[in-house]
Amino acid sequence: MGMPATISEYPAAPNRSQWDLWHHWAETRYDKMVKHLAKYTKKHKEVSKSVFKEMYKDEVTRIRKNLSPPAFQAAPDVLNSDLNIPINVKKAWQGRLMSQAGRQEGKSAEELKAEKARKASISWIKSKIAEKRRAAAIKKMGKQPSLALFFNKETVSDWEDQTPPAKPKRIDLVWRSEAFKRCSHKLDEISLTMTKTKNESKSTRKLLQRDSVEVKPDVEPEFDQIPRKLPKDAYNANFLSNISLVEREHLDPQPGIDLEGKYQILEEMTRRGGPGAARSARGSIGDLGMTSLQGPSTGS
């Protein structure tokens, strides 16, 4: 079956110092997380419990990514190893290993690595956009925290990667209500206003950039990609009426939270000197693709 003839031909096991390094990291990681989360909780003690629950979950995810484990040198792959077995067997087992790792046939390891990095980058961008929107909603709508609750990575689903220097496209999703889209755009506009330094303003503007033209996707999103348990008025009414009873029960829409009313409140907050001025204010950030309330949109 292509197994090496002797144990000595297998890659060497980690030595004692490597194991000690790993155990030390595992022990200190927990202590670091507990200490950081205690400070984080104290810092946001004024935030409502329902909103803080989502913030806490996102913060745990963030610091887990930053607490990188110690680096170990990987064992050589089957194909390039020095194991004394026929090359056709090496190729067969290398192909099986690639399949088990979810690799697609015909892609090199470098291509798969690049694809993984791209997906991780998009995931990070979506998380940061959701974080900005949630922070703006908490800051400006603190007495109505329900608006902040459903901004997370899953609801920022209108983001499509483009080859630089092109801006990401703005996707008009069939399941998303106009009220939810408008609230998202307004929170993006407010996020830009809330920046305190030039660097923060520059990074926020870059994060929220979208192409000026909103497009409909060629293929509707897979049903399991549509966020569940959003307020009913976050879903498009026609979309809900056209799906099956089973699909509607699966989505499990929650009671509406008057998103249209919340949009009107946000609209008043950003209005300058009257209705006409409010429209021109929106147009002033057209470079972001945010004109006519069509700025960086969220996917909820």
Backbone torsions as a table, in degrees:
resi	resn	phi	psi	omega
1	MET	NA	11.6	177.3
2	GLY	85.0	11.1	177.9
3	MET	-75.7	147.4	178.1
4	PRO	-63.6	153.0	-175.7
5	ALA	-71.1	-33.6	-177.9
6	THR	-131.3	159.0	179.3
7	ILE	-62.5	-31.9	-176.9
8	SER	-63.3	-18.3	-179.9
9	GLU	-83.1	-10.4	175.3
10	TYR	-74.3	156.6	173.9
11	PRO	-58.5	147.5	-178.3
12	ALA	-67.2	144.1	177.0
13	ALA	-75.7	158.1	176.1
14	PRO	-57.0	142.2	177.9
15	ASN	-85.3	178.2	-174.9
16	ARG	-61.8	-41.5	-179.0
17	SER	-64.6	-35.3	177.4
18	GLN	-67.8	-41.5	176.9
19	TRP	-63.3	-42.5	179.5
20	ASP	-62.0	-40.6	178.6
21	LEU	-62.3	-42.2	179.0
22	TRP	-63.7	-48.0	-178.6
23	HIS	-63.6	-37.9	178.5
24	HIS	-63.4	-42.9	178.6
25	TRP	-63.2	-43.9	-178.7
26	ALA	-62.1	-38.2	-178.9
27	GLU	-72.1	-42.7	-177.1
28	THR	-76.8	-24.9	-179.9
29	ARG	-59.3	-46.4	-178.5
30	TYR	-61.8	-44.0	-179.7
31	ASP	-61.9	-40.9	179.3
32	LYS	-64.3	-42.5	-179.1
33	MET	-64.2	-45.4	-178.8
34	VAL	-61.3	-44.8	-179.0
35	LYS	-63.8	-44.8	-179.4
36	HIS	-65.4	-44.2	-177.4
37	LEU	-68.0	-29.6	175.7
38	ALA	-64.9	-43.7	177.4
39	LYS	-66.0	-40.1	-179.2
40	TYR	-63.4	-41.9	178.9
41	THR	-63.8	-43.5	-180.0
42	LYS	-64.3	-39.0	-178.5
43	LYS	-65.0	-32.8	-176.3
44	HIS	-111.2	32.8	-176.5
45	LYS	-67.0	-19.2	-179.5
46	GLU	-83.3	-12.4	-178.6
47	VAL	-75.9	142.4	-179.8
48	SER	-61.1	152.6	-175.6
49	LYS	-60.4	-40.9	-177.1
50	SER	-64.3	-41.1	178.8
51	VAL	-72.4	-42.0	-177.3
52	PHE	-64.4	-29.9	179.0
53	LYS	-58.7	-43.9	178.3
54	GLU	-69.6	-40.5	178.6
55	MET	-61.5	-41.9	-178.1
56	TYR	-64.3	-42.7	-179.9
57	LYS	-62.5	-43.0	179.0
58	ASP	-66.2	-36.8	-179.8
59	GLU	-67.6	-38.8	177.2
60	VAL	-61.8	-43.6	178.2
61	THR	-61.7	-41.6	-178.2
62	ARG	-64.1	-47.8	-175.6
63	ILE	-73.6	-26.0	175.0
64	ARG	-62.7	-38.0	179.3
65	LYS	-69.0	-32.0	-178.0
66	ASN	-80.5	-21.8	178.5
67	LEU	-87.0	74.1	-175.2
68	SER	-70.2	138.3	177.5
69	PRO	-71.0	161.7	178.2
70	PRO	-62.7	148.7	-176.7
71	ALA	-83.6	132.1	173.7
72	PHE	-119.8	146.0	178.4
73	GLN	-74.1	123.2	-176.5
74	ALA	-70.1	149.7	174.5
75	ALA	-68.6	151.3	-179.8
76	PRO	-64.2	149.7	177.7
77	ASP	-72.5	167.5	-174.2
78	VAL	-61.8	-45.1	-172.5
79	LEU	-64.2	-38.2	-176.2
80	ASN	-99.7	10.2	-178.6
81	SER	-78.2	169.3	179.0
82	ASP	-95.6	12.7	-179.6
83	LEU	-61.0	137.4	-176.0
84	ASN	-84.5	71.2	178.8
85	ILE	-135.4	156.9	-177.1
86	PRO	-59.6	146.7	-177.4
87	ILE	-62.6	-34.0	180.0
88	ASN	-66.4	-33.1	176.6
89	VAL	-70.1	-41.3	177.5
90	LYS	-57.8	-46.4	-178.6
91	LYS	-63.3	-40.6	-179.2
92	ALA	-62.8	-45.6	-178.7
93	TRP	-73.4	-33.2	175.8
94	GLN	-63.5	-41.1	177.6
95	GLY	-63.0	-39.0	178.7
96	ARG	-66.4	-40.7	178.7
97	LEU	-63.3	-40.1	178.4
98	MET	-64.3	-39.4	178.6
99	SER	-64.8	-42.8	180.0
100	GLN	-64.0	-29.8	-179.8
101	ALA	-84.2	6.7	178.5
102	GLY	80.0	18.0	-179.1
103	ARG	-80.5	144.5	-178.6
104	GLN	-90.8	142.1	-178.0
105	GLU	-61.7	135.2	177.5
106	GLY	94.7	-6.0	179.4
107	LYS	-103.1	138.2	178.8
108	SER	-77.9	166.9	178.4
109	ALA	-61.6	-36.3	179.6
110	GLU	-65.8	-41.4	179.1
111	GLU	-65.4	-41.4	179.2
112	LEU	-66.1	-38.1	177.9
113	LYS	-64.5	-41.8	178.8
114	ALA	-65.0	-40.0	178.7
115	GLU	-64.6	-41.4	178.1
116	LYS	-62.9	-41.2	179.1
117	ALA	-65.1	-38.9	179.0
118	ARG	-64.2	-43.7	179.0
119	LYS	-64.3	-39.1	178.2
120	ALA	-64.9	-37.4	178.7
121	SER	-65.4	-43.8	178.4
122	ILE	-63.4	-41.9	178.5
123	SER	-60.7	-41.7	179.2
124	TRP	-64.7	-43.8	-179.8
125	ILE	-61.8	-44.8	178.9
126	LYS	-60.7	-41.6	179.7
127	SER	-63.5	-41.6	-179.8
128	LYS	-67.9	-39.3	177.4
129	ILE	-62.5	-45.6	178.4
130	ALA	-60.6	-39.7	179.4
131	GLU	-63.4	-42.1	178.5
132	LYS	-63.2	-45.0	-178.3
133	ARG	-66.5	-40.9	179.5
134	ARG	-64.6	-41.7	179.7
135	ALA	-63.8	-40.9	178.9
136	ALA	-65.9	-40.4	179.4
137	ALA	-65.4	-40.7	178.9
138	ILE	-66.0	-41.9	-177.5
139	LYS	-66.5	-43.3	-172.8
140	LYS	-100.2	-19.3	-178.2
141	MET	-125.9	39.3	-175.1
142	GLY	-57.7	-30.8	-179.7
143	LYS	-80.6	-9.4	176.3
144	GLN	-129.9	69.8	-172.0
145	PRO	-67.4	-10.0	-177.0
146	SER	-60.0	-28.4	-179.5
147	LEU	-66.0	-32.6	-177.5
148	ALA	-78.4	-19.8	-168.4
149	LEU	-65.2	-36.0	-171.8
150	PHE	-103.8	21.1	172.5
151	PHE	-94.0	104.9	176.7
152	ASN	-145.7	-178.5	-175.7
153	LYS	-58.4	-36.5	-176.4
154	GLU	-68.3	-29.3	-177.5
155	THR	-88.3	-7.6	174.1
156	VAL	-93.3	75.3	-171.1
157	SER	-112.5	17.7	180.0
158	ASP	-102.8	13.2	-173.4
159	TRP	-95.7	125.4	178.8
160	GLU	-126.0	127.3	-176.9
161	ASP	-67.2	140.5	177.1
162	GLN	-129.5	155.5	177.2
163	THR	-70.5	126.8	179.0
164	PRO	-56.0	146.7	4.4
165	PRO	-92.3	15.4	-179.2
166	ALA	-63.0	144.7	177.5
167	LYS	-79.5	153.1	176.2
168	PRO	-60.5	144.9	177.9
169	LYS	-73.4	153.8	172.4
170	ARG	-99.7	121.4	-173.5
171	ILE	-100.7	128.1	176.3
172	ASP	-92.9	101.0	-175.1
173	LEU	-85.8	139.5	-172.8
174	VAL	-66.3	-27.7	-173.9
175	TRP	-89.9	-9.5	-171.6
176	ARG	-92.2	133.9	-178.6
177	SER	-77.3	155.5	178.4
178	GLU	-64.2	-37.2	-179.1
179	ALA	-64.3	-41.7	179.5
180	PHE	-65.9	-41.7	178.8
181	LYS	-62.0	-43.0	-179.6
182	ARG	-65.0	-41.8	177.3
183	CYS	-60.3	-41.0	-179.8
184	SER	-62.9	-44.7	179.9
185	HIS	-61.8	-42.7	-179.0
186	LYS	-65.3	-39.8	178.8
187	LEU	-66.2	-34.0	174.7
188	ASP	-64.3	-42.5	178.9
189	GLU	-62.2	-42.5	179.1
190	ILE	-67.1	-36.7	179.2
191	SER	-58.5	-39.5	177.9
192	LEU	-65.6	-38.0	180.0
193	THR	-68.8	-30.2	-174.7
194	MET	-80.9	-7.5	-179.2
195	THR	-66.0	145.3	-173.1
196	LYS	-110.0	-16.4	179.7
197	THR	-130.8	163.5	178.9
198	LYS	-63.6	-40.3	179.8
199	ASN	-64.4	-41.9	178.9
200	GLU	-65.4	-40.7	178.6
201	SER	-63.0	-42.1	-179.5
202	LYS	-64.9	-45.0	-178.4
203	SER	-68.6	-37.4	178.9
204	THR	-67.1	-42.9	179.0
205	ARG	-61.6	-41.9	178.7
206	LYS	-65.3	-39.1	-179.3
207	LEU	-63.7	-37.1	-173.2
208	LEU	-95.3	4.8	-179.4
209	GLN	-61.4	140.5	172.2
210	ARG	-142.8	157.4	172.5
211	ASP	-64.1	149.7	-174.5
212	SER	-72.7	-15.7	-177.5
213	VAL	-105.2	126.6	177.3
214	GLU	-85.9	133.7	-176.5
215	VAL	-124.2	153.1	173.2
216	LYS	-92.5	137.2	-179.4
217	PRO	-64.5	147.8	178.9
218	ASP	-64.9	-34.4	-179.2
219	VAL	-124.3	133.9	178.3
220	GLU	-64.1	146.5	-179.0
221	PRO	-63.3	149.0	174.9
222	GLU	-58.1	143.6	-174.8
223	PHE	-59.6	-35.3	-178.3
224	ASP	-73.8	-5.8	176.1
225	GLN	-90.8	-8.5	-179.9
226	ILE	-81.3	126.2	-178.3
227	PRO	-58.2	140.3	179.9
228	ARG	-98.8	161.5	171.3
229	LYS	58.5	33.9	171.3
230	LEU	-83.9	161.4	173.4
231	PRO	-56.0	145.9	-175.3
232	LYS	-57.2	-36.5	-178.3
233	ASP	-79.8	3.4	170.9
234	ALA	-85.1	-17.4	178.0
235	TYR	-95.2	148.3	175.4
236	ASN	-68.3	129.5	-175.3
237	ALA	-61.7	-40.8	178.9
238	ASN	-65.1	-37.8	178.3
239	PHE	-62.2	-46.2	-179.3
240	LEU	-63.4	-37.0	-177.3
241	SER	-74.6	-20.5	-176.4
242	ASN	-96.5	-11.2	178.7
243	ILE	-87.4	166.2	-177.1
244	SER	-75.0	164.8	178.5
245	LEU	-60.8	-40.8	179.7
246	VAL	-62.9	-43.7	179.2
247	GLU	-65.3	-39.4	179.9
248	ARG	-66.1	-39.8	177.6
249	GLU	-66.2	-34.1	178.4
250	HIS	-67.2	-42.8	178.1
251	LEU	-63.9	-33.8	176.4
252	ASP	52.5	60.2	179.3
253	PRO	-59.5	139.0	179.3
254	GLN	-93.0	166.8	179.2
255	PRO	-54.1	142.2	-179.6
256	GLY	-64.1	156.6	-178.5
257	ILE	-122.9	22.9	179.4
258	ASP	57.1	59.1	179.3
259	LEU	-62.9	-33.9	178.8
260	GLU	-63.9	-41.4	177.2
261	GLY	-64.5	-39.3	178.8
262	LYS	-67.2	-35.9	176.1
263	TYR	-62.5	-42.4	179.5
264	GLN	-60.5	-38.3	177.1
265	ILE	-63.6	-45.4	179.0
266	LEU	-64.6	-36.6	178.2
267	GLU	-62.2	-43.2	178.6
268	GLU	-64.1	-37.1	-179.6
269	MET	-63.1	-32.6	-175.4
270	THR	-99.7	2.8	-178.2
271	ARG	-74.9	135.8	178.0
272	ARG	-113.8	107.0	170.8
273	GLY	67.9	2.9	179.7
274	GLY	139.3	171.0	-175.9
275	PRO	-56.1	-43.3	-179.1
276	GLY	-64.0	-40.4	179.5
277	ALA	-66.3	-34.2	179.7
278	ALA	-63.7	-39.1	-179.8
279	ARG	-67.3	-41.6	179.8
280	SER	-68.9	-30.2	177.6
281	ALA	-64.3	-39.5	178.5
282	ARG	-66.2	-38.8	-179.3
283	GLY	-67.0	-22.8	-176.7
284	SER	-68.4	-14.3	177.6
285	ILE	-113.5	34.0	-178.9
286	GLY	-63.0	-23.3	179.3
287	ASP	-61.9	-19.9	178.2
288	LEU	-86.8	-2.4	-174.5
289	GLY	75.9	32.6	-175.0
290	MET	-114.1	16.2	179.2
291	THR	-71.8	155.2	176.7
292	SER	51.5	39.8	177.6
293	LEU	59.3	28.7	-178.7
294	GLN	-116.7	35.5	-178.1
295	GLY	-73.8	-167.1	-179.5
296	PRO	-53.6	117.6	-172.2
297	SER	-101.7	155.0	176.2
298	THR	-96.8	162.5	-176.2
299	GLY	-97.2	9.4	-179.3
300	SER	-82.4	NA	NA
